[in-house]
Amino acid sequence: MRIFLFLLTNAAVLLLVSVIFHVLGLGQYLGRQGVHLNLDQLLLMSAIIGMSGSFISLLMSKWMAKQSMGVYVIERPSNSTEQWLVETVARLAQQARIGMPEVGIFDSPEPNAFATGMSKHSSLVAVSTGLLHAMDADAVEAVLGHEISHVANGDMVTMGLLQGVVNTFVYFFATLIGHVVDRTLFRSGDDDRGGYGPAYYITQMVAQVLLSILATMIVMWFSRWREFRADAGAAGLTGRGKMIAALEALRRSHDHEELPGQLAAFGINGGLAEGFQKLFMSHPPLEERIAALRDLR
């Protein structure tokens, strides 16, 4: 249902953008400047290109996580720690009213954990060996509650679809800019034969890079916002004190190892950044997360 509603919203946004283009007469204006481009077709093609990559990533997210992180999935607990992990995840999943996730452990000296998966009823929750060694049971339980909250909130789907939307508009505007520069400034293309000059390809590539930077800032802003929600969800599932203690334990760890690729946005710990780099952080600073939990009502 979340996927359907989000796709419906995206379709409405694309339709609205198309209507705005027609009302403003953007297509006719570009035509008078010598730029003959079907904006509706470009918008549709951009949506297909932008959304398909995100859906493929979402569909393959659990498999990719297992392969890239070397996750050992606990099918039959072989010791008391594994038994406790499975039982704790099962209890938290029941509280959060989601399907039982797969539970895994990955080998890393740094305390971290992540959740991923296509839906709230088909997910994976994994913790690092460093997390199990560095934290007591209450703190680990809070971290698991944080990851379960990500699943219950549908963050994997929402994040993937948001990435698809920004990819759509990055490709659309980069292509539009490349076309305009090629036709108006360099006049190197040939509209009659549908050819493009080198100015189009160079400009389109540069525009994609610059627009992708802006798009990443938007996606990371959302990522930071939903971390506060997941912290609050963990506080509701396990207790605010336990979640604060878990974040305090993370803050005492001086070295922060980043999870690879899209998994970084779904880990418990997103590393550190200063100045302008803060705009590209997937997680808010731990101090801000702790303060938000202490102010939670």
VEXKOLSE-393545 format. One record per residue (C-alpha): residue number from 1; residue in three letters; x, z, y. Coordinates in nm, 3 decimals, always signed. Layout:
# residues N
+-----+---------+---------+---------+---------+
: num : residuo :      px :      pz :      py :
+-----+---------+---------+---------+---------+
: NUM :     ALA :       X :       Z :       Y :
...
+-----+---------+---------+---------+---------+
END
This chain:
# residues 297
+-----+---------+---------+---------+---------+
: num : residuo :      px :      pz :      py :
+-----+---------+---------+---------+---------+
:   1 :     MET :  +0.000 :  +0.000 :  +0.000 :
:   2 :     ARG :  +0.286 :  +0.083 :  +0.240 :
:   3 :     ILE :  +0.444 :  -0.256 :  +0.171 :
:   4 :     PHE :  +0.111 :  -0.436 :  +0.217 :
:   5 :     LEU :  +0.032 :  -0.262 :  +0.545 :
:   6 :     PHE :  +0.381 :  -0.318 :  +0.680 :
:   7 :     LEU :  +0.372 :  -0.687 :  +0.587 :
:   8 :     LEU :  +0.029 :  -0.714 :  +0.748 :
:   9 :     THR :  +0.169 :  -0.554 :  +1.064 :
:  10 :     ASN :  +0.466 :  -0.789 :  +1.062 :
:  11 :     ALA :  +0.237 :  -1.090 :  +1.021 :
:  12 :     ALA :  +0.034 :  -0.968 :  +1.318 :
:  13 :     VAL :  +0.352 :  -0.928 :  +1.525 :
:  14 :     LEU :  +0.466 :  -1.280 :  +1.438 :
:  15 :     LEU :  +0.122 :  -1.417 :  +1.525 :
:  16 :     LEU :  +0.125 :  -1.230 :  +1.856 :
:  17 :     VAL :  +0.471 :  -1.364 :  +1.940 :
:  18 :     SER :  +0.355 :  -1.716 :  +1.858 :
:  19 :     VAL :  +0.049 :  -1.676 :  +2.083 :
:  20 :     ILE :  +0.266 :  -1.544 :  +2.367 :
:  21 :     PHE :  +0.495 :  -1.847 :  +2.335 :
:  22 :     HIS :  +0.196 :  -2.079 :  +2.359 :
:  23 :     VAL :  +0.034 :  -1.890 :  +2.650 :
:  24 :     LEU :  +0.362 :  -1.891 :  +2.844 :
:  25 :     GLY :  +0.415 :  -2.256 :  +2.757 :
:  26 :     LEU :  +0.768 :  -2.187 :  +2.633 :
:  27 :     GLY :  +0.762 :  -2.482 :  +2.394 :
:  28 :     GLN :  +0.653 :  -2.724 :  +2.666 :
:  29 :     TYR :  +0.911 :  -2.584 :  +2.908 :
:  30 :     LEU :  +1.192 :  -2.628 :  +2.655 :
:  31 :     GLY :  +1.067 :  -2.981 :  +2.587 :
:  32 :     ARG :  +1.096 :  -3.070 :  +2.955 :
:  33 :     GLN :  +1.455 :  -2.943 :  +2.945 :
:  34 :     GLY :  +1.532 :  -3.176 :  +2.657 :
:  35 :     VAL :  +1.502 :  -2.907 :  +2.387 :
:  36 :     HIS :  +1.247 :  -3.026 :  +2.130 :
:  37 :     LEU :  +1.200 :  -2.733 :  +1.896 :
:  38 :     ASN :  +0.893 :  -2.626 :  +1.697 :
:  39 :     LEU :  +0.886 :  -2.254 :  +1.774 :
:  40 :     ASP :  +0.615 :  -2.175 :  +1.519 :
:  41 :     GLN :  +0.813 :  -2.334 :  +1.236 :
:  42 :     LEU :  +1.131 :  -2.160 :  +1.351 :
:  43 :     LEU :  +0.952 :  -1.824 :  +1.364 :
:  44 :     LEU :  +0.813 :  -1.870 :  +1.012 :
:  45 :     MET :  +1.149 :  -1.983 :  +0.874 :
:  46 :     SER :  +1.319 :  -1.685 :  +1.041 :
:  47 :     ALA :  +1.068 :  -1.447 :  +0.885 :
:  48 :     ILE :  +1.131 :  -1.592 :  +0.539 :
:  49 :     ILE :  +1.508 :  -1.568 :  +0.581 :
:  50 :     GLY :  +1.498 :  -1.223 :  +0.743 :
:  51 :     MET :  +1.251 :  -1.059 :  +0.506 :
:  52 :     SER :  +1.368 :  -1.211 :  +0.177 :
:  53 :     GLY :  +1.711 :  -1.050 :  +0.199 :
:  54 :     SER :  +1.560 :  -0.708 :  +0.264 :
:  55 :     PHE :  +1.317 :  -0.740 :  -0.026 :
:  56 :     ILE :  +1.591 :  -0.847 :  -0.264 :
:  57 :     SER :  +1.803 :  -0.549 :  -0.153 :
:  58 :     LEU :  +1.506 :  -0.317 :  -0.201 :
:  59 :     LEU :  +1.428 :  -0.455 :  -0.546 :
:  60 :     MET :  +1.791 :  -0.417 :  -0.655 :
:  61 :     SER :  +1.855 :  -0.087 :  -0.475 :
:  62 :     LYS :  +1.861 :  +0.140 :  -0.780 :
:  63 :     TRP :  +2.075 :  -0.096 :  -0.986 :
:  64 :     MET :  +2.316 :  -0.150 :  -0.697 :
:  65 :     ALA :  +2.342 :  +0.225 :  -0.636 :
:  66 :     LYS :  +2.421 :  +0.294 :  -0.999 :
:  67 :     GLN :  +2.685 :  +0.021 :  -1.012 :
:  68 :     SER :  +2.852 :  +0.083 :  -0.675 :
:  69 :     MET :  +2.862 :  +0.462 :  -0.705 :
:  70 :     GLY :  +2.915 :  +0.485 :  -1.081 :
:  71 :     VAL :  +2.607 :  +0.705 :  -1.117 :
:  72 :     TYR :  +2.564 :  +0.879 :  -1.450 :
:  73 :     VAL :  +2.188 :  +0.900 :  -1.507 :
:  74 :     ILE :  +2.082 :  +1.216 :  -1.690 :
:  75 :     GLU :  +1.858 :  +1.100 :  -1.973 :
:  76 :     ARG :  +1.910 :  +1.402 :  -2.195 :
:  77 :     PRO :  +2.069 :  +1.705 :  -2.024 :
:  78 :     SER :  +2.391 :  +1.800 :  -2.200 :
:  79 :     ASN :  +2.459 :  +2.127 :  -2.019 :
:  80 :     SER :  +2.290 :  +2.394 :  -1.808 :
:  81 :     THR :  +2.377 :  +2.225 :  -1.476 :
:  82 :     GLU :  +2.217 :  +1.897 :  -1.579 :
:  83 :     GLN :  +1.915 :  +2.083 :  -1.718 :
:  84 :     TRP :  +1.875 :  +2.270 :  -1.388 :
:  85 :     LEU :  +1.905 :  +1.950 :  -1.185 :
:  86 :     VAL :  +1.637 :  +1.770 :  -1.385 :
:  87 :     GLU :  +1.400 :  +2.068 :  -1.377 :
:  88 :     THR :  +1.451 :  +2.122 :  -1.002 :
:  89 :     VAL :  +1.391 :  +1.755 :  -0.919 :
:  90 :     ALA :  +1.081 :  +1.754 :  -1.141 :
:  91 :     ARG :  +0.941 :  +2.059 :  -0.964 :
:  92 :     LEU :  +1.012 :  +1.924 :  -0.615 :
:  93 :     ALA :  +0.870 :  +1.583 :  -0.707 :
:  94 :     GLN :  +0.551 :  +1.750 :  -0.827 :
:  95 :     GLN :  +0.528 :  +1.947 :  -0.502 :
:  96 :     ALA :  +0.579 :  +1.629 :  -0.301 :
:  97 :     ARG :  +0.328 :  +1.441 :  -0.521 :
:  98 :     ILE :  +0.558 :  +1.158 :  -0.620 :
:  99 :     GLY :  +0.657 :  +1.016 :  -0.957 :
: 100 :     MET :  +0.951 :  +1.175 :  -1.137 :
: 101 :     PRO :  +1.271 :  +1.011 :  -1.007 :
: 102 :     GLU :  +1.569 :  +0.930 :  -1.220 :
: 103 :     VAL :  +1.830 :  +1.202 :  -1.171 :
: 104 :     GLY :  +2.200 :  +1.121 :  -1.159 :
: 105 :     ILE :  +2.547 :  +1.249 :  -1.077 :
: 106 :     PHE :  +2.830 :  +1.048 :  -0.924 :
: 107 :     ASP :  +3.197 :  +1.141 :  -0.915 :
: 108 :     SER :  +3.313 :  +1.220 :  -0.560 :
: 109 :     PRO :  +3.504 :  +1.519 :  -0.423 :
: 110 :     GLU :  +3.295 :  +1.518 :  -0.104 :
: 111 :     PRO :  +2.956 :  +1.694 :  -0.094 :
: 112 :     ASN :  +2.689 :  +1.425 :  -0.069 :
: 113 :     ALA :  +2.366 :  +1.299 :  -0.224 :
: 114 :     PHE :  +2.132 :  +1.007 :  -0.183 :
: 115 :     ALA :  +1.793 :  +0.870 :  -0.284 :
: 116 :     THR :  +1.696 :  +0.508 :  -0.330 :
: 117 :     GLY :  +1.438 :  +0.293 :  -0.504 :
: 118 :     MET :  +1.157 :  +0.043 :  -0.458 :
: 119 :     SER :  +0.876 :  +0.297 :  -0.431 :
: 120 :     LYS :  +0.797 :  +0.667 :  -0.434 :
: 121 :     HIS :  +0.707 :  +0.640 :  -0.801 :
: 122 :     SER :  +1.024 :  +0.455 :  -0.903 :
: 123 :     SER :  +1.324 :  +0.614 :  -0.738 :
: 124 :     LEU :  +1.668 :  +0.758 :  -0.805 :
: 125 :     VAL :  +1.806 :  +1.086 :  -0.673 :
: 126 :     ALA :  +2.178 :  +1.142 :  -0.723 :
: 127 :     VAL :  +2.422 :  +1.414 :  -0.620 :
: 128 :     SER :  +2.801 :  +1.415 :  -0.607 :
: 129 :     THR :  +3.021 :  +1.635 :  -0.820 :
: 130 :     GLY :  +3.166 :  +1.765 :  -0.493 :
: 131 :     LEU :  +2.821 :  +1.883 :  -0.381 :
: 132 :     LEU :  +2.767 :  +2.074 :  -0.706 :
: 133 :     HIS :  +3.107 :  +2.243 :  -0.669 :
: 134 :     ALA :  +3.083 :  +2.319 :  -0.296 :
: 135 :     MET :  +2.730 :  +2.459 :  -0.273 :
: 136 :     ASP :  +2.534 :  +2.734 :  -0.439 :
: 137 :     ALA :  +2.207 :  +2.667 :  -0.622 :
: 138 :     ASP :  +1.985 :  +2.735 :  -0.316 :
: 139 :     ALA :  +2.177 :  +2.487 :  -0.098 :
: 140 :     VAL :  +2.176 :  +2.220 :  -0.371 :
: 141 :     GLU :  +1.801 :  +2.273 :  -0.413 :
: 142 :     ALA :  +1.756 :  +2.214 :  -0.038 :
: 143 :     VAL :  +1.961 :  +1.893 :  -0.055 :
: 144 :     LEU :  +1.745 :  +1.774 :  -0.343 :
: 145 :     GLY :  +1.438 :  +1.861 :  -0.134 :
: 146 :     HIS :  +1.580 :  +1.650 :  +0.149 :
: 147 :     GLU :  +1.623 :  +1.349 :  -0.080 :
: 148 :     ILE :  +1.281 :  +1.399 :  -0.238 :
: 149 :     SER :  +1.135 :  +1.402 :  +0.115 :
: 150 :     HIS :  +1.299 :  +1.064 :  +0.183 :
: 151 :     VAL :  +1.121 :  +0.931 :  -0.126 :
: 152 :     ALA :  +0.788 :  +1.093 :  -0.041 :
: 153 :     ASN :  +0.803 :  +0.958 :  +0.315 :
: 154 :     GLY :  +0.862 :  +0.606 :  +0.182 :
: 155 :     ASP :  +1.182 :  +0.581 :  +0.385 :
: 156 :     MET :  +1.348 :  +0.330 :  +0.154 :
: 157 :     VAL :  +1.061 :  +0.083 :  +0.192 :
: 158 :     THR :  +1.018 :  +0.141 :  +0.566 :
: 159 :     MET :  +1.390 :  +0.110 :  +0.631 :
: 160 :     GLY :  +1.415 :  -0.209 :  +0.427 :
: 161 :     LEU :  +1.120 :  -0.370 :  +0.599 :
: 162 :     LEU :  +1.241 :  -0.265 :  +0.943 :
: 163 :     GLN :  +1.574 :  -0.429 :  +0.863 :
: 164 :     GLY :  +1.381 :  -0.740 :  +0.762 :
: 165 :     VAL :  +1.196 :  -0.748 :  +1.094 :
: 166 :     VAL :  +1.509 :  -0.718 :  +1.305 :
: 167 :     ASN :  +1.682 :  -0.978 :  +1.086 :
: 168 :     THR :  +1.391 :  -1.212 :  +1.155 :
: 169 :     PHE :  +1.426 :  -1.187 :  +1.530 :
: 170 :     VAL :  +1.806 :  -1.197 :  +1.521 :
: 171 :     TYR :  +1.795 :  -1.529 :  +1.336 :
: 172 :     PHE :  +1.511 :  -1.663 :  +1.553 :
: 173 :     PHE :  +1.671 :  -1.589 :  +1.889 :
: 174 :     ALA :  +2.023 :  -1.684 :  +1.772 :
: 175 :     THR :  +1.893 :  -2.022 :  +1.656 :
: 176 :     LEU :  +1.692 :  -2.070 :  +1.975 :
: 177 :     ILE :  +1.992 :  -1.985 :  +2.193 :
: 178 :     GLY :  +2.218 :  -2.215 :  +1.992 :
: 179 :     HIS :  +1.969 :  -2.498 :  +2.020 :
: 180 :     VAL :  +1.924 :  -2.452 :  +2.396 :
: 181 :     VAL :  +2.300 :  -2.438 :  +2.463 :
: 182 :     ASP :  +2.365 :  -2.741 :  +2.245 :
: 183 :     ARG :  +2.092 :  -2.954 :  +2.403 :
: 184 :     THR :  +2.108 :  -2.849 :  +2.769 :
: 185 :     LEU :  +2.468 :  -2.754 :  +2.844 :
: 186 :     PHE :  +2.668 :  -2.971 :  +2.606 :
: 187 :     ARG :  +2.407 :  -3.233 :  +2.512 :
: 188 :     SER :  +2.602 :  -3.284 :  +2.191 :
: 189 :     GLY :  +2.308 :  -3.288 :  +1.952 :
: 190 :     ASP :  +2.070 :  -3.566 :  +1.866 :
: 191 :     ASP :  +1.701 :  -3.473 :  +1.865 :
: 192 :     ASP :  +1.593 :  -3.812 :  +1.728 :
: 193 :     ARG :  +1.804 :  -3.774 :  +1.415 :
: 194 :     GLY :  +1.783 :  -3.395 :  +1.405 :
: 195 :     GLY :  +2.159 :  -3.353 :  +1.433 :
: 196 :     TYR :  +2.351 :  -3.069 :  +1.593 :
: 197 :     GLY :  +2.681 :  -3.068 :  +1.774 :
: 198 :     PRO :  +2.956 :  -2.808 :  +1.729 :
: 199 :     ALA :  +2.822 :  -2.613 :  +2.030 :
: 200 :     TYR :  +2.509 :  -2.524 :  +1.831 :
: 201 :     TYR :  +2.698 :  -2.375 :  +1.536 :
: 202 :     ILE :  +2.947 :  -2.185 :  +1.751 :
: 203 :     THR :  +2.680 :  -2.046 :  +1.985 :
: 204 :     GLN :  +2.444 :  -1.958 :  +1.700 :
: 205 :     MET :  +2.719 :  -1.764 :  +1.520 :
: 206 :     VAL :  +2.824 :  -1.574 :  +1.832 :
: 207 :     ALA :  +2.460 :  -1.497 :  +1.919 :
: 208 :     GLN :  +2.394 :  -1.369 :  +1.567 :
: 209 :     VAL :  +2.689 :  -1.131 :  +1.591 :
: 210 :     LEU :  +2.587 :  -0.995 :  +1.932 :
: 211 :     LEU :  +2.217 :  -0.967 :  +1.845 :
: 212 :     SER :  +2.302 :  -0.805 :  +1.510 :
: 213 :     ILE :  +2.489 :  -0.532 :  +1.698 :
: 214 :     LEU :  +2.178 :  -0.459 :  +1.906 :
: 215 :     ALA :  +1.959 :  -0.475 :  +1.594 :
: 216 :     THR :  +2.186 :  -0.229 :  +1.414 :
: 217 :     MET :  +2.147 :  +0.015 :  +1.702 :
: 218 :     ILE :  +1.767 :  -0.002 :  +1.661 :
: 219 :     VAL :  +1.782 :  +0.047 :  +1.283 :
: 220 :     MET :  +2.027 :  +0.338 :  +1.314 :
: 221 :     TRP :  +1.806 :  +0.506 :  +1.576 :
: 222 :     PHE :  +1.521 :  +0.499 :  +1.326 :
: 223 :     SER :  +1.755 :  +0.623 :  +1.053 :
: 224 :     ARG :  +1.853 :  +0.926 :  +1.263 :
: 225 :     TRP :  +1.489 :  +1.000 :  +1.345 :
: 226 :     ARG :  +1.382 :  +1.003 :  +0.980 :
: 227 :     GLU :  +1.669 :  +1.239 :  +0.894 :
: 228 :     PHE :  +1.498 :  +1.505 :  +1.105 :
: 229 :     ARG :  +1.175 :  +1.437 :  +0.915 :
: 230 :     ALA :  +1.350 :  +1.466 :  +0.579 :
: 231 :     ASP :  +1.512 :  +1.795 :  +0.689 :
: 232 :     ALA :  +1.170 :  +1.928 :  +0.788 :
: 233 :     GLY :  +1.028 :  +1.809 :  +0.456 :
: 234 :     ALA :  +1.304 :  +1.990 :  +0.267 :
: 235 :     ALA :  +1.235 :  +2.306 :  +0.468 :
: 236 :     GLY :  +0.871 :  +2.282 :  +0.361 :
: 237 :     LEU :  +0.960 :  +2.231 :  -0.006 :
: 238 :     THR :  +1.244 :  +2.480 :  -0.045 :
: 239 :     GLY :  +1.247 :  +2.700 :  +0.266 :
: 240 :     ARG :  +1.402 :  +2.656 :  +0.608 :
: 241 :     GLY :  +1.682 :  +2.903 :  +0.540 :
: 242 :     LYS :  +1.802 :  +2.710 :  +0.236 :
: 243 :     MET :  +1.810 :  +2.380 :  +0.428 :
: 244 :     ILE :  +2.000 :  +2.536 :  +0.718 :
: 245 :     ALA :  +2.247 :  +2.688 :  +0.472 :
: 246 :     ALA :  +2.299 :  +2.346 :  +0.311 :
: 247 :     LEU :  +2.370 :  +2.183 :  +0.648 :
: 248 :     GLU :  +2.603 :  +2.467 :  +0.742 :
: 249 :     ALA :  +2.794 :  +2.409 :  +0.418 :
: 250 :     LEU :  +2.825 :  +2.041 :  +0.504 :
: 251 :     ARG :  +2.951 :  +2.128 :  +0.851 :
: 252 :     ARG :  +3.225 :  +2.345 :  +0.702 :
: 253 :     SER :  +3.352 :  +2.040 :  +0.511 :
: 254 :     HIS :  +3.612 :  +1.870 :  +0.732 :
: 255 :     ASP :  +3.635 :  +1.534 :  +0.552 :
: 256 :     HIS :  +3.320 :  +1.323 :  +0.537 :
: 257 :     GLU :  +3.324 :  +1.034 :  +0.292 :
: 258 :     GLU :  +3.080 :  +0.757 :  +0.382 :
: 259 :     LEU :  +2.850 :  +0.620 :  +0.115 :
: 260 :     PRO :  +2.874 :  +0.241 :  +0.084 :
: 261 :     GLY :  +2.637 :  -0.008 :  +0.249 :
: 262 :     GLN :  +2.271 :  +0.077 :  +0.273 :
: 263 :     LEU :  +2.319 :  +0.399 :  +0.073 :
: 264 :     ALA :  +2.480 :  +0.559 :  +0.381 :
: 265 :     ALA :  +2.140 :  +0.575 :  +0.548 :
: 266 :     PHE :  +1.993 :  +0.771 :  +0.256 :
: 267 :     GLY :  +2.271 :  +1.023 :  +0.201 :
: 268 :     ILE :  +2.255 :  +1.385 :  +0.309 :
: 269 :     ASN :  +2.567 :  +1.349 :  +0.521 :
: 270 :     GLY :  +2.648 :  +1.051 :  +0.745 :
: 271 :     GLY :  +2.993 :  +1.136 :  +0.874 :
: 272 :     LEU :  +3.112 :  +1.181 :  +1.229 :
: 273 :     ALA :  +3.130 :  +0.961 :  +1.539 :
: 274 :     GLU :  +3.209 :  +0.998 :  +1.908 :
: 275 :     GLY :  +3.098 :  +0.826 :  +2.228 :
: 276 :     PHE :  +2.952 :  +0.478 :  +2.189 :
: 277 :     GLN :  +2.990 :  +0.502 :  +1.811 :
: 278 :     LYS :  +2.710 :  +0.759 :  +1.802 :
: 279 :     LEU :  +2.464 :  +0.473 :  +1.855 :
: 280 :     PHE :  +2.566 :  +0.339 :  +1.514 :
: 281 :     MET :  +2.542 :  +0.669 :  +1.324 :
: 282 :     SER :  +2.293 :  +0.672 :  +1.035 :
: 283 :     HIS :  +2.260 :  +1.051 :  +1.064 :
: 284 :     PRO :  +2.233 :  +1.282 :  +1.367 :
: 285 :     PRO :  +2.516 :  +1.533 :  +1.420 :
: 286 :     LEU :  +2.479 :  +1.831 :  +1.186 :
: 287 :     GLU :  +2.460 :  +2.066 :  +1.484 :
: 288 :     GLU :  +2.150 :  +1.884 :  +1.613 :
: 289 :     ARG :  +1.987 :  +1.892 :  +1.271 :
: 290 :     ILE :  +2.049 :  +2.265 :  +1.235 :
: 291 :     ALA :  +1.913 :  +2.330 :  +1.584 :
: 292 :     ALA :  +1.602 :  +2.124 :  +1.510 :
: 293 :     LEU :  +1.536 :  +2.325 :  +1.194 :
: 294 :     ARG :  +1.577 :  +2.655 :  +1.379 :
: 295 :     ASP :  +1.324 :  +2.535 :  +1.639 :
: 296 :     LEU :  +1.083 :  +2.417 :  +1.369 :
: 297 :     ARG :  +0.738 :  +2.570 :  +1.393 :
+-----+---------+---------+---------+---------+
END
